[in-house]
Amino acid sequence: MIDVDKVHRIYYNQCMSNHIHKEVLQSYCDSEDDSLVYDLFSYFKGRVPDRFEAAKAAINAQDNKAFKFQLHALKNSFLNVGALEVAQECQSLEDRSATLNQEALFGELTQLHEKFIAVEAELGQMLRDKVSFKPDPIP
């Protein structure tokens, strides 16, 4: 008898590291080229810190519209690199932002920033280890 839970765990472990769903990155690659993943990482690493700073500034200015704009952009950045759960957390914070005080907003934004650092390190390690993001050939 096939242990379905075991198969799911194996698939999950092969397709996801701590934060990154590898199959999302694989969807960007054709059979010849992983370069788009490297470009996405470069963009992610370069732009996301600016988004966090802009979100902090929006909290300080008590500008919920600007804060939501930055959270929406952060969500998309995390989606682009396959960090789906972190993207969902961005969406949740965006949705709840009007109901939270400044201290709570800063606290949750700090937690998201810590996850950004983890995702950045994880993706960087995958690229240094030359993990192939090319999809497995169809038998």
N, C-alpha and C positions, 0 to 999 in steps of 0.2 A: 504494500500500500504506500502511496506517495504521501509524505508529510508536507502538506501545502504550506503550513506555517514556516517550515524549514526552507522551502523553496523561496518564499517571500523574503525571509531574512537574508538568504544568500543573494537574491536579486537586489535587495535594498542595499546591502553592503557593497556590492559591485558597482552600483549606480550612484551611491551617495557617500560622500565623506562626511565630516561632522556637520557642515552647513550647506555644502554644494551638491546639487543633483547633477551628476555627470551627464546624464542623458540630455539635459538642457544644452550643455555645451556641445555635445555631440551633434545636436540638431543644426548647429551653425557650420559644421564641417562637411565638405564633400570628401570623396575618397582620396583626394590628392593633397589637401591643404588644411592645416590647423591654424593658419595665420590670423583668422578672424578672432579666435579665442585670445590670442596674444594682444590683438588690438583692443578687444573689450577689456582685458585686464589693465592695460595701460590707461584707457579712458577711466575705468572704475577707480584706479589708484590715484589718478590725477584730479578727478572732478568731485568725488564723493566727500573728501574733507572740506571742500568749499561749501558744499550743500549743508554739512553739519554746522559750519560757522554761520552761514546765513540763517539757519533754523534757530540757532542760539540768539542771534541778533533780533530775529522776529519775536522770540519770547520776551527778550528785554524790552522791546518796543511795544509789547502787548498787541502785536499785529497778527491775529489768528489767520487771516487770509494768506499772508506771506508765509506763515509757519506751515499751513496746509499745503501750499504750493511746493515748499521745500521737501516736505514729507512725501508728497506724491512723486517728486523727482527721485528721491532716495529709493522709494519702493520700486520704481522702474529700473534703477541701477542695480538693485539686488536681484530683480527678476532676470535681467540680462546676463548675470553671471551664474544663475542657477541657485541662488540662495532664497528659495521659495518661502521658507518659514520666516526668515527675517523680513522679506517683502510683506508677508501677511501682518507681521507686527507693526511695520510702518503704516500699513492701511488701517489697522486698528487704532493706532495713535492718532492718525489723521482724522478718523471718524469721531474719536472721543475728545479731541483737543479743546473744543469750546467748553467742555464741562470740567476741565482740569485747571488747577491753579498753577502759577509759575513754578513752584517747587516741584510739583508732580511732573510737569512737562520737562523740566531740566533732568529730573531723575530718570524718566523713561528715555529721553534722548541720550543720556549718558549710557544707559544699557544698550541702546541701539548702536552707539559708537563703539562700545566694547565688542559687539558682534561684528561690526565692520572690520575692526582690527583682526579678529579671528578669521573672517572670510578672506580678507586680503592675504593673510599669512598662509591660509590653506590653499588658496588658488595659486599663490606664488610658489609654494612647495610643489604643487602638482606640475606647474610649468617647469620648475627646476629639475624635477624628476623625469621630465619629458614624458609624462603620462599622455598617451594618445587619446585624443578626443574624437578620433574618427570612428564612425559607427562600425560595429562588427559586420563583416560581409554576410549577406543573406545566403544560407546554404541552398 
